[in-house]
């Protein structure tokens, strides 16, 4: 599901007016080995691959991500 689903369904921080939807910068990535953390943006998806995101207009670094690997060919 993409951010529009979470925004339209008022899920997680996607529905908070004070949280920017664009302009985030990834400052680090971590593989937890298995899904073991809840995404701090949608607040519902268990994630394995954590992207630490920072925004100049938001005070906290958010841990967001997914539970699958994207393989490039």
Steps between C-alpha positions, in 0.01 A plus 500: 500500500625848428481823698170601336326198656623595847417868451150434365429251777646729768765250605814591684695817449385521134179654636673751732505848351824586684695218338657578160424258216791604278856618541626229736864392484612145574795516739549126563360155414498192720401137439347358818514145358124453533192723538527616861419874511188697415541772237480837673331668202207266430506363857367164385750317273756274664834573335829322452689758294512822703564834330590776743339813357565863593315815395604861571141585596448208738675455835531119511682247285242246385568129461304394194528226243372171369514128563629386160820529304511672162746317278656685210594321182 
